[in-house]
Structures are given as structure tokens and as C-alpha cells.
Amino acid sequence: MKTLQKAGKFLSDYTSAVVIAIAVVTFLVPQLMGWVNYQLFTDMVGNKFTSQSMIIGIIMFSMGLTLTAEDFKILAQRPFDICIGAAAQYLIMPFLALGISKMLQLPDAIALGLILVGCCPGGVSSNIMSYLCGGDVAFSVGMTTVSTLLSPIMTPLLVSFLASGTKINVEGLPMFVSIIETVILPVGLGFVLNRFLGKKKAFQEVQKVMPGVAVLGLACVVGGVISSQGSNFFTSGVVIFVAVLLHNGLGYLLGYGAGKLTGMNTAKKRTISIEVGMQNAGLATNLATTTAQFASAPQSAVICAVSCVWHSISGTLIAGLFAGFDKKKEKAQSENEVAAEN
């Protein structure tokens, strides 16, 4: 168990390096992580349940193991924070996409794809990043759930408004069922186990291994995305990459600013930053390839696919940056305490 804990600590200490290494290797050898996208079965509402879905469920379960009743009590004290988060998500990213499209004078098809990404809800990957960087996991899951529930109304409405009447259809039930399967149930199971077994020493030893499991799972998820979409990453043109980089990066910055403006604590500011900056680009890619108006403009799907890849990589980097700040702060405090004792 000690060996596993050391391995887990190493993985969580070097999350960015591990994930980027897997991403690079998968880009060079795409078939290496092809198994992540293997379809296991189709659920009752038509969702394709893949190996990736299972991996995400395991990661979310590991997050649940860290949650306590106190986390939800704190969240209940400021339920308005989730509303602020959802509002920031559906205001910042869609209008940011429109602004970047105008600023870079993007072709119509590319602008349409970027706006679609901006109008999608937050994805499960943002929950993972919040967990790894010391964010507020309960808040993150709450934001993802609310933005997903709102998406059947908000996504088509915003796309139609910002992209000159373009119409898409977002089915709410399959998305909500998917969130229940891969987020709510695994997190709930982890929470229940922590509630009843959290004081047992053996259980606490297992908990110490779980961050490493989450990092390995995240690396596999990113590998799966690269395996299926990586071919678009460097063949899509510089302007697409610049647009995605600006959209994602400014989303992190403005999301953090929204948290600061509304008086959120550090954990929540990190969480809202990641939730706003990381959209469900996988959903955008799917919509862009299955909706007639988007399918007739292939470049709209390309920028969605590039966003899908880049959001996974940048999310890992921003989570690593936040975690690095914590380590430096802890080191400085430790040195100050030693100096005070001497």
C-alpha cells in the first residue's frame, strides 16, 4: 500500500507532465489509446457508454471519496454561487467567442464552430481538474449539473442569437442521464462510503492512493481524445489554434475574475475559472458533425475538435499551476515556522 501511495503522490505531483507525455505519445501512435473509445453498450436513452465513460466514472468515484457532509453544508450556505457560476458560463464564453471571431475576422464556418463551443455547458473534465488543483469539488459538480440541465434551452438559444439564426437541436434527456451515470452516481457512492467508513484507518490508506488513480484516468481520457481527434490538431491552420487558445485562456481568466468579483473563496475561484474556461467541446464536436447546418461547413467541426483536445491539455496545465502555488505557499510557511522556532 505504501508503494501505491508513493506512486500516487508522484503522479499527482507531476500531473501535467504525465498527461502531456501520454498526449504526445498518443499523437504519434494514435492506436495506442484507441481502446478508450471502445463502445461497451448503449443505455436506455441511446447514450453510447464507452471505456472512457467507465474511466470518468472511476475518477468521479475517487472525488466522492474526498467529500464530506460539511462540504455540502458549506455549499448550501451559498447556493447562489452555483447560479453565479452558471450565469458566468453562459455569458462569458458565448460572447467571448463572438468577440474573438470579430477580432480575428474568422471565416463564417470557423466562427460558427467557436460560437458553438462557447454556448455548450461545462464538461466532466472540469470536475476532474477542480479536484486535482484543490478546488471545490461539490461546487464543481453542482455547476456542471446546472449548466447541463440548462443547456437544452441555453445552447440552441445562444447559438441562434449569436450565429445569425443558425438552428440546432440539443436533446436534454440523454445529456442529463449521461451526467447521472458518469458523475452523480459515482460521486454519490464515493460520498456514502466516506460517510460510513471515513474514520477507518484502512479506508484512509486507500483514500491516499486515489489522486494517483484520478491522474492515470485523466491521462487515459486525454489519450482517448487525442486518439480520435488529434489528427485535426496541427493540420487545422494557425488561425483556428489562435482562436481556441484565446477563447480558452481568456475564459479561465474571466472566470476567475467573476469569482473574485462575487467574493468567492480561493477554492471556488479556481473552480469557477476552470468551469468557465473548459466547455463540453466533445458535445460541440458531436453537434457539429451531426447537425445539417454544421455538417455542411466542415471547418466548424474542426475547431470544435481542436477545442476538445486543447481544453484537456490546458486544463491539466492550469490545475498544475494552481497546485504549484499551494506547494510554494506550504513550503514558505514551513520555512517561516522553522525560522520562528530558531
C-alpha positions in Angstrom: 0.0 0.0 0.0 2.9 2.4 0.8 4.3 1.8 -2.7 1.0 2.6 -4.3 0.7 5.7 -2.1 4.2 6.9 -3.2 3.3 6.2 -6.9 0.0 8.2 -6.4 1.9 11.1 -4.8 4.4 11.1 -7.7 1.5 11.1 -10.3 -0.3 13.9 -8.5 2.9 15.9 -8.1 3.6 15.7 -11.8 0.1 15.6 -13.3 0.8 17.9 -16.2 4.0 16.1 -17.2 2.3 12.7 -17.1 -0.8 13.8 -19.1 1.2 15.7 -21.7 3.6 12.8 -22.1 0.6 10.5 -22.8 -0.9 13.1 -25.2 2.4 13.3 -27.2 2.9 9.5 -27.4 -0.8 9.1 -28.4 -0.4 11.7 -31.1 2.5 9.8 -32.5 0.8 6.4 -32.1 -3.0 7.0 -32.1 -3.9 3.3 -31.9 -2.2 3.1 -28.5 -5.2 4.7 -26.7 -7.9 3.6 -29.2 -9.3 1.3 -26.6 -10.5 4.3 -24.5 -13.2 5.0 -27.2 -14.4 1.4 -27.4 -18.1 1.2 -27.1 -19.3 -1.1 -24.3 -23.0 -0.7 -24.6 -25.9 1.7 -25.3 -28.0 2.9 -22.4 -31.8 3.2 -22.4 -31.8 6.7 -23.9 -29.3 6.0 -26.7 -26.1 7.2 -25.0 -23.0 5.3 -26.1 -21.3 4.0 -22.9 -17.6 3.6 -23.7 -14.4 2.7 -21.9 -13.9 6.4 -21.4 -17.3 6.7 -19.7 -16.1 3.9 -17.3 -12.8 5.7 -16.6 -14.6 9.0 -15.9 -16.9 7.2 -13.5 -13.9 5.8 -11.6 -12.4 9.3 -11.4 -15.6 10.8 -10.2 -15.9 8.0 -7.6 -12.4 8.9 -6.3 -13.6 12.5 -5.9 -16.6 11.3 -4.0 -14.3 9.6 -1.5 -13.0 13.0 -0.5 -16.4 14.7 0.0 -18.0 15.1 3.4 -21.3 16.3 4.7 -19.5 19.5 5.7 -18.7 20.3 2.0 -22.4 20.2 1.1 -23.3 22.3 4.2 -20.9 25.0 3.1 -22.3 24.8 -0.4 -25.8 25.1 0.9 -24.9 28.3 2.8 -24.2 30.0 -0.6 -26.4 28.2 -3.2 -26.3 31.5 -5.2 -22.7 30.7 -6.1 -23.9 27.9 -8.4 -26.2 30.4 -10.1 -23.4 32.9 -10.5 -21.2 30.1 -12.0 -23.9 29.0 -14.5 -24.6 32.7 -15.5 -20.8 33.3 -15.9 -20.6 30.2 -18.1 -23.4 31.2 -20.4 -22.4 34.9 -20.6 -18.6 34.9 -20.8 -17.8 32.1 -23.2 -20.5 32.7 -25.9 -19.9 36.4 -26.1 -16.1 35.9 -25.9 -16.4 33.5 -28.9 -18.3 36.2 -30.8 -15.8 38.9 -29.9 -12.8 36.7 -30.9 -14.5 35.8 -34.2 -14.9 39.5 -35.0 -11.4 40.5 -33.8 -9.6 37.8 -35.8 -12.1 38.1 -38.7 -12.7 34.4 -38.8 -14.4 32.8 -41.8 -18.1 32.1 -41.1 -17.7 28.3 -40.7 -14.9 28.7 -38.2 -16.7 31.4 -36.2 -19.8 29.2 -36.1 -17.8 26.3 -34.6 -16.2 28.6 -32.0 -19.6 30.1 -31.0 -21.0 26.6 -30.7 -18.2 25.6 -28.3 -18.8 28.8 -26.2 -22.5 28.0 -26.0 -22.1 24.5 -24.7 -22.3 23.6 -20.9 -19.3 22.7 -18.8 -17.9 19.2 -19.2 -17.0 16.4 -16.8 -13.2 17.1 -17.3 -13.6 20.4 -15.5 -14.7 18.4 -12.4 -11.5 16.4 -12.6 -9.3 19.5 -12.9 -11.0 21.1 -10.0 -10.3 18.0 -7.9 -6.6 17.9 -8.8 -6.0 21.6 -8.1 -7.6 21.8 -4.7 -10.8 23.4 -6.0 -14.3 22.9 -4.5 -15.4 19.6 -5.9 -19.0 19.9 -4.6 -19.3 23.3 -6.2 -17.8 22.0 -9.5 -20.2 19.1 -9.7 -23.1 21.4 -8.9 -22.1 23.9 -11.7 -21.7 21.1 -14.3 -25.1 19.7 -13.4 -26.9 23.0 -13.5 -25.3 24.1 -16.8 -26.1 20.8 -18.3 -29.7 21.0 -17.2 -29.9 24.5 -18.8 -28.2 23.5 -22.0 -31.2 22.2 -24.0 -32.6 25.8 -23.7 -29.5 28.0 -23.5 -27.3 26.3 -26.1 -29.7 26.5 -29.1 -31.0 29.9 -28.0 -27.5 31.5 -27.7 -26.2 29.8 -31.0 -29.3 31.1 -32.8 -28.8 34.6 -31.4 -25.1 34.9 -31.9 -24.7 33.0 -35.2 -27.4 34.8 -37.1 -30.3 32.4 -36.8 -28.5 29.1 -37.0 -30.7 26.4 -35.5 -29.5 23.3 -33.7 -31.3 20.7 -31.6 -29.9 19.7 -28.2 -31.6 16.8 -26.6 -31.7 17.3 -22.8 -32.7 13.9 -21.5 -29.6 11.9 -22.9 -27.3 14.6 -21.6 -28.9 14.6 -18.2 -28.8 10.7 -18.0 -25.2 10.8 -19.0 -24.4 13.2 -16.1 -26.2 10.9 -13.7 -24.3 7.8 -15.0 -20.8 9.3 -15.1 -21.0 12.0 -12.4 -23.8 11.9 -9.9 -23.9 8.1 -9.1 -20.1 7.6 -8.8 -19.7 10.8 -6.7 -22.6 9.8 -4.6 -21.3 6.3 -4.0 -17.9 7.7 -3.0 -19.5 10.2 -0.6 -21.6 7.4 1.1 -18.5 5.2 1.6 -16.6 8.1 3.0 -19.5 9.0 5.3 -19.6 5.5 6.8 -16.0 4.3 6.5 -14.1 7.6 6.6 -12.8 7.1 10.2 -11.4 3.6 9.5 -7.6 3.5 9.0 -7.6 1.0 6.1 -10.1 3.2 4.3 -7.9 6.3 4.9 -4.9 4.4 3.4 -7.0 3.7 0.3 -8.0 7.4 0.0 -4.4 8.4 -0.3 -4.0 6.3 -3.4 -7.0 7.8 -5.2 -5.4 11.0 -6.5 -2.9 8.9 -8.4 -5.8 6.8 -9.8 -7.5 10.1 -10.9 -4.4 11.3 -12.7 -4.0 8.0 -14.6 -7.6 8.1 -15.5 -7.3 11.7 -16.7 -4.2 10.7 -18.8 -6.3 7.9 -20.4 -9.2 10.3 -21.2 -6.9 12.8 -22.8 -5.2 10.0 -24.7 -8.6 8.9 -26.0 -9.5 12.4 -27.2 -6.1 12.6 -28.9 -6.6 9.2 -30.5 -9.9 10.2 -32.1 -9.4 13.9 -32.7 -5.6 14.5 -32.6 -5.2 14.4 -36.4 -7.1 17.8 -36.6 -4.8 19.4 -34.0 -1.8 20.5 -36.2 -3.5 20.3 -39.6 -6.2 22.9 -39.0 -4.4 26.1 -39.6 -2.8 28.7 -37.3 -5.9 30.9 -37.1 -8.0 28.1 -35.6 -5.4 27.3 -33.0 -5.1 31.0 -32.1 -8.8 31.4 -31.7 -9.1 28.3 -29.5 -6.1 29.4 -27.4 -7.6 32.9 -26.8 -11.1 31.6 -26.1 -10.0 29.1 -23.6 -7.3 31.2 -21.9 -9.5 34.3 -21.5 -12.3 32.0 -20.3 -10.0 30.9 -17.4 -9.0 34.5 -16.6 -12.5 36.0 -16.8 -14.0 33.0 -14.8 -11.5 33.6 -12.0 -12.4 37.3 -12.2 -16.1 36.6 -11.8 -15.3 34.5 -8.7 -13.2 37.3 -7.2 -15.8 39.9 -8.1 -18.5 38.0 -6.2 -16.4 37.3 -3.1 -15.8 33.6 -3.5 -13.0 31.9 -1.6 -9.8 30.6 -3.3 -11.1 27.0 -3.9 -14.3 28.4 -5.5 -12.4 30.9 -7.6 -10.3 28.2 -9.0 -13.3 26.0 -9.7 -15.3 28.7 -11.5 -12.2 29.6 -13.5 -11.9 26.0 -14.7 -15.6 25.5 -15.2 -15.9 28.6 -17.3 -12.7 28.1 -19.3 -13.4 24.4 -20.1 -16.5 23.8 -22.1 -18.0 20.5 -23.2 -16.2 20.6 -26.5 -17.0 16.9 -27.0 -20.7 17.8 -27.2 -19.9 20.7 -29.6 -17.9 18.3 -31.8 -20.8 15.8 -31.8 -23.4 18.6 -32.7 -21.1 20.0 -35.4 -20.8 16.6 -37.1 -24.5 15.5 -36.8 -26.5 18.8 -37.3 -27.1 19.5 -41.0 -26.2 23.2 -40.9 -22.9 22.5 -39.2 -22.1 19.4 -41.3 -22.3 21.5 -44.4 -19.5 23.7 -43.0 -16.7 21.1 -42.1 -14.4 23.7 -40.6 -16.9 24.3 -37.8 -16.4 20.7 -36.7 -12.6 21.0 -36.9 -12.4 24.0 -34.5 -14.7 22.0 -32.1 -12.4 19.0 -32.3 -9.3 21.2 -31.7 -11.0 22.8 -28.7 -11.8 19.3 -27.4 -8.1 18.4 -27.5 -6.7 21.7 -26.2 -9.2 22.1 -23.3 -8.0 18.8 -21.9 -4.3 19.8 -22.1 -4.8 23.4 -20.9 -7.0 22.2 -18.0 -4.2 20.0 -16.9 -1.7 22.8 -17.1 -3.9 25.3 -15.2 -4.7 22.7 -12.5 -0.9 22.1 -12.2 -0.3 25.8 -11.9 -2.8 26.2 -9.0 -1.4 23.1 -7.3 2.1 24.6 -7.7 1.0 27.8 -6.0 -0.2 25.7 -3.0 3.1 23.8 -2.7 5.1 27.1 -2.8 2.9 28.5 -0.1 3.2 25.5 2.1 7.0 25.5 1.6 7.2 29.2 2.5 5.0 28.6 5.6 7.2 25.7 6.7 10.4 27.7 6.3 8.8 30.6 8.3 7.8 28.3 11.1 11.3 26.8 11.3 12.8 30.3 11.3 10.4 31.3 14.1 11.4 28.3 16.2 15.1 29.1 15.8 
